[in-house]
Amino acid sequence: MNYFNLPVEKWTNIFVNDWLIPTLGDFFNSISDIIGGFIDLITNIFTKIPPELMAIIIIILAWKFAGRWVALFSAIGFLYLGSVDIWREAMQTLSVVVVATILSIIVGIPIGIITSKSKTVDRIVRPILDFMQTLPSFVYLIPAILLFGLGNVPAVISTFIFATPPSVRMTNLGIRQIPNDVMEAAQAFGATQKQLLLKVQLPLAIPTIMAGINQTIMLALSMAVIASMIGAPGLGSLVLSGISSVNVGKGLVGGLGIVVLAIILDRITQGLGQKK
């Protein structure tokens, strides 16, 4: 059933190959250098800290924010990562997740604040977020490869795009859920719009915002295997290698490592939101 012959593929390729890359190639190279340097810094920190010290730091955080059982699970999980010799891969995956999450927070929370203040902006941003969340994650890899090549940088960019919508949505929701009587009381005491935002709205919305950050981290981890297809090192590359060679054991080792990181980060961020 072909009523119209729309050459979408041709138009897209012309736009990308004939205008976008020649015109903005240097700009994307600059972004790649900045993000690449940031990733290398975080990866070096995570991999050069002695594993025992890194494990102790995270176990203490887990105990403080999520309780002793999560701390115990973290200790067992880190023993597993060390015993199967995938600690370095776990830290490489963690660095990609951390950088992508930081970018999502930097971009997502301000956009969430703006959308909570303006219905017009909310109507514009909402379908964009729907598009970002429903577009198959593999599709993000194509422009990421074209614009940033292979390696950690396109992995972070594609992960950032895939994982940002929850932080925008939950920030918007958290601010909109604040009771009107609280806002009226603050305004009655003479609070300015800036004071309302910084001293009333954001503090009360912290649990909801942290839930959005939690979802962002989980989505970023879910991209680990997919990002390995464009050269991202870490646990995802182990799983991908296991798939390619039909090595069930290797895939299981990498998959369980991702599960360990996911549970630990999930419980710590949940606990952090509840503490706040």
C-alpha positions in Angstrom: 0.0 0.0 0.0 2.1 2.9 -1.3 0.1 6.1 -1.6 3.0 8.5 -1.4 6.6 8.0 -2.3 8.4 9.8 0.5 12.2 9.5 0.1 12.8 9.9 3.9 16.0 7.8 3.7 17.4 9.9 0.9 16.5 13.2 2.5 18.1 12.1 5.8 21.3 10.9 4.2 21.6 14.1 2.2 21.0 16.2 5.4 23.6 14.3 7.4 26.3 13.7 4.8 26.0 16.9 2.7 25.3 19.5 5.4 25.4 18.3 9.0 28.9 16.6 9.1 30.7 19.1 6.7 29.2 22.1 8.5 29.2 21.1 12.2 32.0 18.4 12.1 34.5 20.6 14.0 31.8 21.4 16.6 31.1 17.7 17.2 34.8 17.0 17.4 35.2 19.6 20.1 32.3 18.1 22.1 33.9 14.6 21.6 37.2 15.9 23.0 35.6 17.4 26.1 33.4 14.4 26.9 36.2 12.0 26.1 38.5 13.8 28.5 35.9 13.7 31.2 35.3 10.0 30.7 39.0 9.3 30.8 39.3 11.2 34.1 36.4 9.4 35.7 37.7 6.0 34.4 41.2 6.6 35.7 39.9 7.6 39.1 37.7 4.5 39.3 40.3 2.1 38.0 43.4 3.5 39.8 41.8 3.5 43.2 42.6 0.2 44.9 39.6 -2.1 44.5 39.5 -2.8 48.3 39.3 1.0 49.0 36.7 1.6 46.3 34.6 -1.3 47.6 34.8 0.0 51.2 33.7 3.5 50.1 30.7 2.2 48.3 29.8 -0.3 51.1 29.9 2.6 53.6 27.6 4.7 51.3 25.3 1.7 51.0 25.2 1.3 54.8 24.5 5.0 55.4 21.8 5.5 52.8 20.3 2.1 52.2 20.9 0.1 55.4 23.0 -2.8 56.5 21.5 -5.5 54.2 22.3 -3.5 51.1 25.8 -2.9 52.5 26.1 -6.7 53.0 24.9 -7.4 49.4 27.4 -4.8 48.1 30.2 -6.6 49.9 29.1 -9.9 48.4 28.7 -8.4 45.0 32.2 -6.8 45.1 33.6 -10.2 46.2 32.0 -11.7 43.1 33.4 -9.0 40.8 36.9 -9.6 42.2 36.6 -13.4 42.2 35.7 -13.6 38.5 38.3 -10.9 37.6 35.9 -8.4 36.1 36.6 -5.5 38.5 38.2 -3.3 35.8 35.3 -3.9 33.4 32.8 -3.1 36.1 34.6 0.2 36.8 34.6 1.1 33.1 30.9 0.5 32.9 30.4 2.5 36.0 32.3 5.4 34.6 30.1 5.5 31.5 27.0 5.4 33.6 28.3 8.1 35.9 29.2 10.5 33.1 25.9 9.9 31.2 24.0 10.4 34.5 25.8 13.6 35.3 25.0 15.0 31.8 21.4 13.9 32.2 21.1 15.7 35.5 22.8 18.8 34.2 20.4 19.0 31.2 17.3 17.2 32.5 16.7 19.0 35.8 16.8 22.5 34.4 14.5 21.5 31.6 12.1 19.9 34.1 12.1 23.1 36.1 11.3 25.2 33.0 8.5 22.8 31.9 7.0 22.9 35.4 6.8 26.7 35.1 5.4 27.0 31.6 2.6 25.0 30.1 3.7 26.0 26.6 7.2 24.7 27.1 5.7 21.5 28.7 3.5 21.0 25.6 6.5 21.3 23.4 8.9 19.2 25.4 6.4 16.3 26.2 6.2 14.9 22.7 10.0 15.2 22.3 10.4 13.1 25.5 7.8 10.6 24.2 9.8 10.3 21.0 13.1 9.8 22.9 11.6 7.1 25.1 9.8 5.1 22.4 12.5 5.2 19.7 14.4 1.9 19.7 17.6 2.3 21.6 19.6 0.8 18.6 18.6 3.7 16.5 20.6 6.1 18.7 23.8 4.3 17.8 23.7 5.3 14.1 24.0 9.1 14.5 26.3 8.6 17.5 28.7 6.6 15.3 28.5 9.1 12.4 29.1 12.2 14.6 31.4 10.9 17.3 33.0 7.7 15.8 33.6 4.6 18.0 34.4 4.3 21.7 33.2 5.7 25.0 32.1 9.1 23.6 29.3 7.9 21.3 28.3 5.3 24.0 27.9 8.2 26.6 26.0 10.3 24.1 23.6 7.6 23.1 23.1 6.6 26.8 22.5 10.2 27.7 19.8 10.7 25.1 18.1 7.4 26.1 18.3 8.0 29.8 17.5 11.7 30.1 13.6 11.7 29.9 13.0 10.4 33.4 14.9 13.2 35.0 13.0 15.8 33.1 9.6 14.2 33.7 10.1 13.5 37.4 11.5 17.0 38.1 8.5 18.5 36.4 6.2 16.2 38.4 7.9 16.8 41.7 7.5 20.6 41.4 3.9 20.4 40.2 2.9 18.1 43.1 3.8 20.7 45.7 0.6 21.7 47.5 -0.8 25.2 46.7 -1.2 26.1 50.4 2.6 25.7 50.9 3.3 28.0 47.9 0.7 30.5 49.1 2.3 30.5 52.6 5.7 31.1 51.2 4.5 33.9 49.0 2.6 35.4 52.0 5.9 35.7 53.8 7.4 37.6 50.9 9.4 34.9 49.1 10.6 35.8 45.7 10.3 33.5 42.7 14.0 32.5 43.1 13.5 31.8 46.8 10.4 29.8 46.1 12.3 27.6 43.7 15.5 27.1 45.8 14.1 27.0 49.3 10.6 25.6 48.8 10.0 23.8 45.5 13.3 22.0 45.0 13.7 20.8 48.6 10.2 19.4 48.7 10.6 17.8 45.2 13.9 16.1 46.1 12.3 12.6 46.7 10.6 12.7 43.3 13.7 14.1 41.5 15.8 11.4 43.1 13.4 8.8 41.8 13.9 10.3 38.3 17.7 10.1 38.8 17.3 6.5 39.9 15.4 5.6 36.7 18.1 7.5 34.7 20.8 5.3 36.2 18.9 2.1 35.5 18.3 3.1 31.9 22.0 4.0 31.5 23.0 0.6 32.8 20.5 -1.1 30.5 22.4 0.5 27.6 25.7 -1.1 28.7 25.4 -4.1 26.3 24.0 -2.0 23.4 26.7 0.6 23.8 29.4 -2.1 23.6 28.3 -2.6 20.0 30.0 0.8 19.2 33.2 0.2 21.1 32.3 1.0 24.7 34.5 -1.2 27.0 33.2 -2.8 30.2 30.7 -5.4 31.2 28.6 -5.0 28.1 31.6 -6.0 25.9 31.8 -9.2 27.9 28.2 -10.0 27.3 28.5 -9.1 23.6 31.6 -11.3 23.3 29.7 -14.2 24.9 26.8 -13.7 22.5 29.2 -13.6 19.5 31.1 -16.7 20.5 28.0 -18.5 22.0 29.9 -18.6 25.3 27.1 -18.9 27.8 29.5 -18.7 30.8 31.2 -15.5 29.6 27.8 -13.9 29.0 26.6 -14.9 32.4 29.6 -13.5 34.1 29.2 -10.1 32.5 25.4 -10.1 32.9 25.7 -10.9 36.7 28.2 -8.0 37.0 25.7 -5.6 35.5 23.0 -6.9 37.8 25.3 -6.4 40.8 26.0 -2.8 39.8 22.3 -2.1 39.0 21.1 -3.3 42.4 23.7 -1.4 44.4 23.2 1.9 42.5 19.4 1.4 42.7 19.3 0.9 46.4 21.8 3.7 47.2 19.9 6.3 45.1 16.6 5.2 46.5 17.9 5.5 50.0 19.5 8.9 49.2 16.1 10.2 48.1 14.4 8.9 51.2 17.0 10.4 53.5 16.6 13.8 51.8 
